[in-house]
Structures are given as C-alpha cells and as structure tokens.
Amino acid sequence: MSNEQTAIKATYFSIVGNISLAIIKGLAGFFGNSYALIADAIESTTDIFASFLVLFGIKYSNRPADKNHPYGHGRAEPLITFLVVGFLITSATIIAYESISNIRTPHDLPKSWTLYVLGAIIIWKEYSFRIVMKRSIETNSSSLKADAWHHRSDAITSVAAFIGISIALILGKGYESADDWAALFASGFILFNSYLIFRPALGEIMDEHVYDDLIESIREVSHQVDGIIDTEKCFIRKAGMKYHVDLHAIVNANITVKEGHDLAHKLKDTLKEKLPELGHVLIHVEPNEYH
C-alpha cells in the first residue's frame, strides 16, 4: 500500500469515528445535563470538517509535478494543516465562551450514566490517536499528524469532562458548575495543542532545518556508491510526504564531464531506491582537488 493510500485510509477512519462520536456525545450531553459532553460534541463536529480538509489536502498534495508546479503540490499539506488548526482554535473559543456562560447559569447536576459514556469515548479516542499518529509517521504527513492530535485533544477534553462530572456528582448541590469548569480547562488544552500542531507546519513552509537524521542517512547511502569520495553541502526541504534534496557530492577531479554526469545520476537513483521518502534529488558534482 502506498503512503497516499495509507494516509487516505487513516483519514476515512477519523471521519467515520468523528461522525459517530459527535452524535453520541451530543445526545448524551443533552439528555445527561452535561455541557462538558456537549462541548465534546462541538469539538467532534469541527473534527469532521477538519478530517475532510485533511483528506482533500492529502489527495491534492500527492498530485504529480506539472509545468506550473515542478516540485509537485506537496506544500498544500501544511497549508491544510493551518486550516485544521483554525478549526481547533474556533472550537476551543466556542467551548470556552459557552462554558463561562454556563458557569454563571444555575443548572441541574449531570446524570451519573454519562461517566460510562465518557469512559468508552476516552478509550476509543486514545486508540484513534495512536492509530492515526502511527500512520502519520509512516507517511511523513503533517496534516495527518494534525488529525491525530485532534483525537488526542478529544481524549483530553473527555478526561476533563469525566473529572468535572465526577466532582459534581460526588460533592452534589452547589458543584454543578464543575462540569463547565472542566470544559473551560479543556478549551485551554485545545489551544495549547493547536500551537504544537501549527509550529512544525510553519517550519515546513519556511524550509526550517530539522532533518539531521535524514541527512546522515543520505551521506551513509552516498558513501556506498562507487566513485563518490565524500559529500559536502546537503539541503533538505519537505513538501507533503516527500523530502526534496540538494546534495554536493565530491568525486575524482580527473574524470570526464560525462563520467561526472553519469555518476550523479547513479547517486540520485541509489538514494531514491534506498530512501523512498525522497522526492526531487539534485546532485551537484564537486572535484576533490578543492577539498
């Protein structure tokens, strides 16, 4: 299965899960007098749209290179990640606003059975996080990683709701707002996670140097190619699920231009064979007499 197919399958998993949980949380929150669960449902609803955005981003970013986009369409993925972060911030703001409003409004205690619903949700969302995060690592997808963190944020808001409802039920009358305070705390955590998702995507757009391990792998593979004496500069930029590489390779100064050209192609082909995550590879040949 290709990286694109793996990522798409993981996104469909997120979409189906979020639709189901949004319905379950909304009904449980309404009938169980729990705003924390309703807040959870709001987040799951925004997660549905966010997952559809991720799906679009993955499909678009994996389009092949064309005349107008010689490096492909991979940069669409971090842009989609920014939109996903926007959904997270919006949901956190709505949850915070409604929580503060409910804290000041007298209301009934949550129903005890809502704790069972939340317990099941917490387990499912943490499982979903681990599945989608594993797929994001396998595919080098930043938007899929953002989608995974949606699941983790959802699990944390559910934990906060569980604690808030438990406090309200144990301490009884006068502590009904514990449920709402839990939702308010959850909104702050969602905002914090939004930054954690946003920062790597920004680094990807800005071509930030964060690929030391991959550079080391590129140098190791290069040294295995006959005729490559050493490597010098190595620049990497990520676009979608691929890494584009500019590499300076040191060769014998006495070989012909054609031999240098053929050697550069051999190195490029070897790198792309050994490191399939690489996309466009540009080899600059350097004569060893200058080193």
N, C-alpha and C positions, 0 to 999 in steps of 0.2 A: 504494500500500500504506500502511495506517495505521501510526502509531507502535506500537500494540499488536501488530499483525501482524508488523512488523519485529522487535520485541523477542522475540516468541514464536519466530519462525523462528531467530533467533540462539541462543536457549536450546536449541532442539532440536539445533542444530549442536553446541553444547557437550556435551549429553548423549550423543549418538552418539559423539563424539570421545573423551570420557572413559571410556565403557564399553570401547571398542576398546583404548585405551591402558592401562587398568588390567589387562586380560587380557595384553597384550603385555609390559608391564613385569613383571608377576608371574611369568610363565613364563620370561622372560629372566633375571630376578633369581634364580629358583630353580635353573635349570639352569646359569646362568653364575656362580654363587657370589658374587653381588653384593648386599650388603644395601642399598647406595645405590639400586639399581634396585627392590628390594622396598619400600624407603621411598617411592620414587616411586609405586609401585603403590598403596600405602596412601593417599597423598595423592589420587591419581586416583579411588580408590574413594569417598573423602569428597566429592570434587568432583562425583561423580554425584548424590549425595543433595542437595548444595548447589544444583546446577543444577535439580533438581526443585523445590526450595524457591523458587528464583528464578522458575521457570515459574508456580508457584502464586501467588506474590506479584504478578507482572505481571498475571495474569488477574484476581485479586481486586481489585487496586488500580485497575483500569480499569472496575470496575462503576460504573454511573451513580449520581448522588446519589439519596438516598431520604429518607424522613421522619426517620429516626434519624441520617443522615449527609448533611446538606445540602451539605457541601463535597465529597462523594464519598468514596471509600475509598482515596485516594492515600497516606495515611500508613501503610498496610500495607507499602508497599515498603521504607522504611528499617527497619521492624521485621524484615522478612525479611532485610535486609542484616545486621542484628545477629546473626541466627541463622547466616547464612553465615559471618560472622566467627568465630562459635563453632565451626563445623566446622573452619575453618582452624586455630584455636588447638588444638583437640583433636588434629588430625592432626600438628601440629608437636610437641606434647607426646609423642605416641606414638613419632614418629620419633626424637626426642631420647633418650627412655628406652631404646629398642631399640638405638640407636647406641652409647650409653655401655655397655650390656650387652655388645655385640659387640666393642667395643674391648678389653675385658678377657678376651675368649674367643678362643683360637687358632683360626684357620680357614684354608682354602685361599685362594690368590690368585684374583681374578676371572678369568673367561675373556676373552681378547682380543676375541672377536667381539661382546661386549656394547657395545663402543665404537661399532660400526656402528649398533646398535640405538639407542643414546643419541643419536648424531648425527642420525638421522632424527627422533627424538622432539623434539629441541631445535628443529629447523626447523619441524616441524608445530605445536608449542605456541606458538612466537613468531608464526607466521602466524595461529593461532587467536586469540591475544591481540589482534592488530591488527584482525582482522575484528570481534570482539565489542566491542572498545573503540570502534571506528568506529560501530557500531550503538547503543552506549550514549550517545554524543554526539548522534547523530541523534535519539534518542528521549527524551533527558533522563532516562534511567533509572539511578538509583543502584544498584539491585540488579544490573542488567546490567553496570554498571561493576565491581561486586564480582566478578561471574562472570568478567569479562575478566581481572581481576588474579589469579584462580585460575590461568588459563592462563599468565600471566607468572611466577607463583610456581613453577608446574610446570616451566617452561622453565629457571628459575634452579636448581632442585633437580637437574635433569638435567645442567646445565652443571657443577654441583658434583660430581655423580657421575662425569661424564666426566673431570674433573680428578683426582678421587680414584683412579679405576680406572687412569688413565694413570700416575700416580705409583707405584701398587702394582705395575703391570706393568713399568715401566722400572727401578725400584730393586729389585724382586724380593723374595726372602725377608726377612722382618723388617719389611716395609712393607705387610703385608696389611691393616692397620687404616686405611690411608689412605682406603680406600673408606668406612669407617664415620665417619671424621672429616669427610669430605665431606657425608655425610648429616646429621651433627650441625650443621655450618655451615648447611646448607640449612634446617634447622628454625628456626634463629635468624632467617634471612631471611624465612621464612614469618610468624613472629611480628611482624616489623617491618612487613611488608605488611598484616598484619591491622589494625594501628593506622592505616595510611594509608587503608584502606577504611572503618574504623569512624568516623574523625573527621568526614568530610563527612556521613555518615548521621546522626550525632549533631547536627550543625549544622542539618540539615534538620528533625529532630524539634523542636529548640529554636528554630526560626524565626530562625536566625542571619542577619544582614545580609551577604550575599555576592553581591548581584545588581546591582552598579553599572552594568554594561554593559547589562543589560536595562532598568533604569530610564532610562538615557539614550535607548534606543530608544523607550520608551514616551513620553517627553517629545517626541522628534522627531515621532512619529506624531501626537501630540495637537496640536502646533502646525500641523499640516496641515488640521485640522478648522475650518471657518469658524465663528466665534463663540467659539472657545476662545482667550482672550487669553494665558494662560500656565498653568503647572501649579505646584503647591506640593508638599505632602507626597505621598510615594509609598512605600507599604509593600508588600513582596512576601514571600510565603511559598510554599514549594514543597510539593506533595503529589503523590507519584507522578511522572507525566510532565508535569504541568501546574503553572503558576505562578498563584496567586491574588493579585489586585492590589487595593489600596485607594488611590485616587488623588483628590487635591483639585485641581479644575480651576477656574481663575479666569475669570469671564465678566462681561459688562456688568451693572452693578448695576441698570440701569433696565428690564431685560427682565422679563416676567411669570413667575410660578411655572411655568406650563405651558411657556413657551418654555425656561426653565432645565431643566425635566424632559426635554423633547424633545431638547435639546442634549446632556444627559448620556447619553441613550440612543444618540444619534448617535455620540458619542465612544466609548462602550462597543462598539458594533457595528464601528466603524472599527478600534479596537485589536484586536479578536478576529479581524478579517479580515486585517489586516496582520501580526499576530503570533499565528499559530495555536497556539503553545505556551501561550498564556494560557488559564486556566480561568475561575473566577469573577472578575468585574471589578465593583468597587463605586466609583461616581463620586460624590464629594461636591462640590457646587457652591458656590463662594466668590464673593461680589460684589467687583468690582475696586476699589471705593471704600475698602476696608480695606487695600489693598496699594500 
